[in-house]
């Protein structure tokens, strides 16, 4: 399984330890990981979040915390793309 690892030194301020993301599920976010903790809030839409073999439903108002180096992806439901 190939994926990109997003690096904190390219995406965050030097003293930041956690990335906070607001996202919607109308756009697919392909498989990736990061070398930092990420807190994600789903601002709109509905779809799914894949972590390994686990597929979880996500929708507006959901949030989740991802540990470093965990490959994951999310995508909209088909009727939203």
C-alpha positions as CSV (number, residue, x, y, z in Angstrom):
1,X,0.0,0.0,0.0
2,X,1.6,3.3,-1.1
3,X,0.7,6.6,0.4
4,X,2.3,10.0,1.1
5,X,3.4,11.0,4.6
6,X,2.6,14.6,5.2
7,X,5.4,16.3,7.2
8,X,4.9,18.7,10.0
9,X,7.9,20.8,9.0
10,X,6.2,21.6,5.7
11,X,2.6,22.1,7.0
12,X,2.8,23.5,10.5
13,X,4.5,26.3,12.5
14,X,7.7,25.2,14.2
15,X,6.2,25.1,17.7
16,X,2.9,23.4,16.8
17,X,2.4,19.8,17.9
18,X,-1.1,19.2,16.7
19,X,-2.7,20.1,13.4
20,X,-6.4,21.1,13.5
21,X,-8.3,20.6,10.3
22,X,-11.8,21.6,9.3
23,X,-12.9,19.7,6.2
24,X,-16.0,18.7,4.3
25,X,-16.7,15.3,2.7
26,X,-17.6,16.6,-0.7
27,X,-14.0,16.0,-1.9
28,X,-12.0,12.8,-1.7
29,X,-8.9,12.9,0.4
30,X,-6.6,10.1,-0.9
31,X,-4.7,7.6,1.3
32,X,-2.0,9.4,3.3
33,X,-0.5,9.7,6.8
34,X,1.3,12.4,8.7
35,X,4.2,12.6,11.2
36,X,2.1,14.6,13.6
37,X,-1.2,14.4,15.5
38,X,-4.3,15.6,13.6
39,X,-7.6,16.7,15.0
40,X,-10.3,16.8,12.2
41,X,-13.7,18.4,12.3
42,X,-16.2,17.5,9.6
43,X,-17.7,20.9,8.7
44,X,-20.2,19.6,6.1
45,X,-21.2,16.6,4.0
46,X,-21.3,12.9,4.7
47,X,-19.1,10.0,3.6
48,X,-16.7,7.5,5.1
49,X,-13.3,7.5,6.7
50,X,-11.0,4.5,6.1
51,X,-8.3,3.6,8.7
52,X,-6.7,0.3,7.7
53,X,-9.5,-2.2,7.2
54,X,-12.0,-0.2,9.2
55,X,-14.6,1.9,7.3
56,X,-16.4,4.4,9.5
57,X,-19.3,6.6,8.5
58,X,-18.6,10.4,8.9
59,X,-21.0,13.4,8.7
60,X,-21.2,17.0,9.5
61,X,-20.4,17.6,13.2
62,X,-18.2,14.6,13.6
63,X,-14.6,14.9,14.8
64,X,-11.7,12.5,15.2
65,X,-8.1,12.5,16.4
66,X,-5.4,10.7,14.4
67,X,-2.1,9.5,15.8
68,X,1.1,10.1,13.8
69,X,1.9,7.6,11.0
70,X,-1.6,6.1,10.6
71,X,-2.5,5.7,6.9
72,X,-6.1,6.9,6.3
73,X,-8.4,8.4,3.7
74,X,-11.9,9.8,3.4
75,X,-14.4,10.2,0.6
76,X,-17.9,11.5,0.0
77,X,-20.9,9.4,-0.4
78,X,-21.5,8.9,-4.2
79,X,-24.5,11.2,-4.3
80,X,-22.3,14.1,-3.1
81,X,-19.3,13.8,-5.6
